[in-house]
Amino acid sequence: MQNQASALKKFLTPGEVAKRSGVAVSALHFYESKGLIKSIRSAGNQRRYTRDVLRYVAIIKIAQRIGIPLSTIRDAFSVLPEGHTLSAKEWKVLSRQWREELDRRIRTLVALRDDLDGCIGCGCLSRRDCPLRNPDDRLGEQGTGARLLEDD
């Protein structure tokens, strides 16, 4: 009994992980359902996490804050061995990939912002030369009337 208790001490309960990581227990369960983190079960069928889960939750929160989809985070984690603690070198590789995605989004947002300045005066967003919703009147080629205005 003593051995089992000391073995369990190296694991964290969902409440302990939540407190130390600043996320709700329900978020941990959600991350687990999406394959981002893993738990084991105690003899009483309660979830327990290895301590490295704290680093993974921190990475998830950082990635979410910059808009990285959970599926992309899961894909990044899937190449790591089970129970692996991310090294500084691995983090650099991962963050470089996400940085490129973030830079692409920033460029897109800056272009949208700059195009918006020229559009504010029209009020309808449907003019032939609207750079935001209908550049080069590409929707006009499909006929008159409303069209799906988001890019595929």
N, C-alpha and C positions, 0 to 999 in steps of 0.2 A: 504494500500500500504506500509506503514511504517513497519507494522507487518511482511509482507512477506519479505521485504528487510532484516530485522534483523534476521528472521528465516533462510534466505539463507546464512547469514554471518557465521553460524556455520558449513556450508559445504564448501568444497574446489572445485575450478574449476579444470579441467584436467591440465591446465597450471600451477596452483599453486602447485598441487601435483607433477607434473613433475619437477618444479623448486626446490621444497623442498626435493624431493627424488633422484634427479639426473638421472631419467630415462625419455625417450622421451614419449610424449603424445601417440604416436603410440604403445609404449610398454604397456602403461596403457590399451589401447583398446584391445591389444592382450591378456593381463592377464585377462581382463574381459571376452573376448570371450572364454577363457579356464576355466572359472569358479573360478578363483583364487581370484578375487576382485569383488565388486559389486558397482554400482552407482545407484543413483536415477535420475529422470529427473525433471528439473525445469519447470515452467509454459511455458517457451519458448522452451521446449524439449531439453534443454542442459544438458549434464552430470554434476552431482555434486557428490562428494565423502564425506563421513564422515571422520573425522580427523584420525580415527583408521586405515584408509587405508595406512597411512604413515608407520605404524609398519608392516603391511602385505607386503608392497612392499619391505621394508628392509629385511624381512625374506625371501621373494622370491629371492632377489638378493644374499643373503648369501647362500641359498640352491643351486641356480644355479651355484654359484662360486665353490662349492664343488662337482658339478655334479649330484645333486639330480634331477630326472626327474620331469617335471611340473605335471605329473599325480600323483606322490607321494606327492608333495606339496599340490595339490588340495585335495587328500584324507585326509591329515592331517588337513587341514582347514575345511573339511566338517563335522567333529565331533564337531566343535565349534558352539555355538549359533550365529544366525544372529546379526551382529553389536557388537560382543564380542571383547574386547581388550585382547590380550593374556597376561596372568600373567607370572611372573617370574617362578613360579612353573610349569606352562604348557609349557613354553619354555624349561625348563630343561628336561621334559619328551620327548618333540619333538626332541630336540637336541641330546638326548641320543640315540634315534632311528637312527637318521642320522649319528651320530658318529660311531655306529656299522657298518653301510653301508660303511662309509668312511674308517674305519679300514680294512674291508674286501677288498676294492679296493686297499688299500695300500699294503696289503699282496700279492694280485695278481700281482700288478706292480713290487714289489720287486722280486717275484719269476720269472716273465718274464725277468726282468733285469739280474738276476743271470744266468738264462738259456741262455740268449743272449750272454753272455761272452764266453760260450763254443761253440757257433754256428758261430761266425764271420768268422772263418777260412774256413768253407765249401763253402760259396758263393752261394749255390743253394737252401738251405732250403728244399731239397727234399730227403736227405739221410735217410736211414733206421732208424737211431737212432737220428734224429733231435728232441730234446726235446720240441721245440717250436711249430712246425707245424705238427709233426707226431709221437708223443710219442708212443713207443713200436710198431711202424709200424702198427698202427691200420688201416690206409688207405690201406695198402698193402693187407689186407684181402678182400677188395672190388674189387680187380683186378688191372690191370695196367692202366696207364694214369692219367690225372689230376683228382683231387677230390676236393670237397668243403672242405676247410681246417679249417673253423671256427667251433667251438663247437656249437651244437644246443642249 
